[in-house]
Amino acid sequence: MKYLMYLAVGIFALLAIMIASTNPNAHARADIDAYAEQLFAFGAVRYVHGLDSDHIRENQRLFDQVESGAVLDPEQSCAYRGAYEQVLYDYARHFQAADDDLQMKSFYGTTFANNCGGYGVAGHHDLHDISAKANFEELTSHLAGLQNGLGWTDAVLAINEINKNLIDLSVHMAPATHTIGVRDPAFMANGMLSADFNTMQTAFKTAQFEPVNSPEYWTAIDAALKSHADIIFAAQDIINRNSTPLQRRIAGRFLSLQTVAPRLDPADCVRPRPNQIAPACANALGE
């Protein structure tokens, strides 16, 4: 009994420290741009490439080339994307346990041309595009609830969920750019902030259909990240206009510990690109 009491006191103290250390003020737009870039680098490369998988070891040279910023040709891109997708298959149950909006689909879109000369997406796995749409629809539902006057506690819970969903938008679509996929109008959304979401989704899909690390790939990624940052910035504004600083301290803000966010590394910003460094990364690096 005594140990349970100590445990409860410890948990309470940890929560109190987390809440007290949370900045309730809005992120600056430049910071949001940099965070969007770092979150993409985490989701597309750092996390998946760091998983324990024979598919990575068997294709280590391709995975190393992607990390180094080397431009893959179309054949190499499809070999890499096929291996990358197998890694995601292996960890599908782990991902599903971490995100209740994750959408598992089997042999999706077999009438649509995919980005590797075939049709559809084989196997049973997370269909990132549909999962991201589910995250978006949940976050806009919570935003609408805030605007319509949720109760104090419900507003805290909604803010926390909004910030989690803002993270998951990129955590789903970042790896999608490195997998085999199709274009489907069903991936598009309607309603609040849908123009930004659809622009983001379309740009990520464009990148998915380009050779990995090619100039065309990075142009599309930059467009997608701008739209993702636009969504984050708009959501943050709605949160701040419809909540108190104390509510935001308790709920956390974008990428705070309360959102179970990945710990981002500014070094992600130095992932090489053809003849340039990403503008958002330049900001994060203080250049």
N, C-alpha and C positions, 0 to 999 in steps of 0.2 A: 504493500500500500504506500509505504514511504517513497519507494522508487517511482511509483506512478505520479505521486505528488511532485517529485523533483522533475519528472519528465514534463508534466503539465506546466510547471513554472518556467522550464527552459523553453518550451514552445511559445508560451506567452511572451517571454522576454525577446525571443527571436522575431516574432511578429511585430512587437512594439518597436524594435530597432529598425526593421524593414520599413514600417510605416513612417517613422520619424525621419528616416534618411531619404524618403521619396520626395523628389521635387514636384510639387503640384502644378508648376507653371508649364506653359506650352514649350515644346521644342522649337527652336529657330528653323526656318525653312532650309537653310544651308545644312543644318545637322540632319534633318530628315532626308535630304538628298543623299548625304553620305551614308546614313544608316541603310537606306534602300539599296545602295550599291554593295555595302558590306553584307547585308542579309542575302542578297542574290549570290554573292561569292560563297557564303556559307552553305546555302541550300544546293547550289549547282555543283560545287566542287569539294569544299573542305569536309563537309559531313559525309557525303556518299563515298568519296575517295578514301576516307579514313575507316570505312567499315571493313571487317574481316571477311574476305570473300575470295574463293578460288577464281572467280570470274575476273577479278581485278588482277590477281597474280598472273593469270594466263595472258592477260592483255596489258601488262604493266607498262610497256613502252608507250602504248597509246594514252594511257591514263597520265603518265609522266609528261607526255607532249602537251596534253591539254592544260595541265597545271603550269607548264612553262610558258604557255601562250602561243605555242606553235600552231600554225594554221593547218588543219587537217584537210585533205582532199575529200571529195564525196565518198569514195570507197572507204577510206579510213574513218570518216565520220560515221558511216553506217556500221562498221565493225565496232567502233567505240560505243555507239548508241545501243547496239544490240547487247554488248557485254554489260553496259551500265544498267540496262533494263533488267537483265538477269539478276543483278545485285539487288535491285528494288524488289523483284519477285521474292528473293530469299528472305527479305526483311519485311514482307507485307504485313504479317501479323503484328509485328512490333510497331509499325507505323499506325496500324488500325487502332491499337490500344491507346495510342497517344493523341488521336484526333477523332472525335466522334462525328465529324463532318466528312471523313474520308469515304469516298465512294468506290467500292469494289465492283468491277465490271468484267465480264468474260467475252473475249473475242469481239471487241467493240468496233463498230463502224466498218464492217467488211465490204460495204459498197463504196467506201471513200478511199481514194488513193492516199497512201501514207508517204512519209518522207524518205523512204528507202526503196522505192521502186515496186512496192507491193500494194496490198489493200488491207485496211483495217489494222487493229492492234491485237496480236495473238495473246492467248493466255488469260489468266484471271489475276487481276491486279488493281492497284489504285489508278483510276483514270483521273489524272491530275486536273484536267480542265474542268470536269464536272465537280470535283472536290473543291476547287477554288471558287467556282460559282456558288456552291453551297455555303462556303465561308462568307462570301460577299453578301448573299441574301440574308444570312443570319446577322451580320454586322449592321446592315442597313435597317433591319427590323429593330434592332436594339437602339440605333440612332433615332428612329422614328418614335420609339417608346420614350426616350429621353425628351424629345421635343414635345411629346404629348403629356409630360408631367408624371413620370414614374415616381413611386414612393421612394423615400430616402434610401432604404436598404436595397430595394430593387434597382435603383439607379447605380449604386456601387457595383452590384453584380453585373449589370449591363455594361458599365464602363470597362470592367475587367474582361468581359467576353469580347467587346469591340476590339480592344487592344490585342487579344489573342488572335482574333480573326484577321486583323491587319498583318500580323506576322505570318499567319498560315497562307495568305494569298501568295506571298513570295516563296514560302517553303514548299508549296505545291508547284507553282509555275517555274521556279528556278530549275529543279531537276527535269521538268517536262522538256525543256529546251535541249536536254542531252539524251532524250529517249526517242523511241519510234512512236509517231503519232499521226493523227489525221486532223483535217479541218472539218468542223461540223457547226452549222448555225445554232445548234442546241447549246453550244458553249457560251453564247451571248446572254446578257442579262437585261432586265427592264427596271424602270423606276429610278429611285434616288441614286445619284452618282453613277448611273449605268453607263453614261457616255465615257467617263474615265475608265471604268472597268473594261468596257468593250475595246477601247483603244489599247489598254494594257494587254488584254487577252490576245488581240489580233497581232500585236507586236511580238509577244512571246511566241506565238505560233509561227510568225514569219522567221524568227530566229531558229526555231526548231527545224525548219525546212532549208536552212542554209548550212554550208559546211562549218563545223565547229571552229570558233576563233577567227573566222574570216571577217573582213571588213563589213560585209553585209550582215553577218551575224551580230556584230557589235553595234552597228547602227540600229538594228531592231531592238537589241537589249536596252540601249540607251533610251529609246522611245518608250519601251515598256516600263523602265524604272522611273521615268519622269511621271508617267500616269499613276504608277503605284504611289509615288511621293505625293501627287496631287490628292489621291484618295486619303492618305494618312493625314495630310494637312487639313483637308475639309472635315474629316472625322474629328480630329483634335479640336477644331474650332467649334463644332457642334457640342462636343463634350464640355468644353470650357464655358460655353454660354448657358449650359443647362445643369451645372453642378457646382458644388462648393469646393474650396481647396481641401477640406478635410475628406470629403468623399473621394477626391482624386488621390490623396495620399494613401487611403485605405485600398482603393481599387488598383493603384499603380497607373503608370502611363506607358506609352509605347516603348517596349523593350525593357521595362523594369522587371525586377525579380518576381513581382506578383503575377506577371503574365507567363511565367515559366519560359522565358525567352532564352534563346541561345546566347552565350557570351560571345559577342562579336570581337573580332581582332582587327584593329586598323591595318595590320599588315596584309589583310585580304585585299586591300586597295591596290597593292602593287602587282596583282596578276597581270602579266604583260599583255599588251594589245599591239596590233600592227601599227607601229610608228607613233604611238601616243599613249598617254595615261588617261584614265577616265576622268572627266571634269569633277565628278563628285568625290573621287578618290583624292584628287589634288587638294580639295578643300579639307578632307579628313587628315591629310598628311601635312597640312599647314603650308602648302606651296602657293 
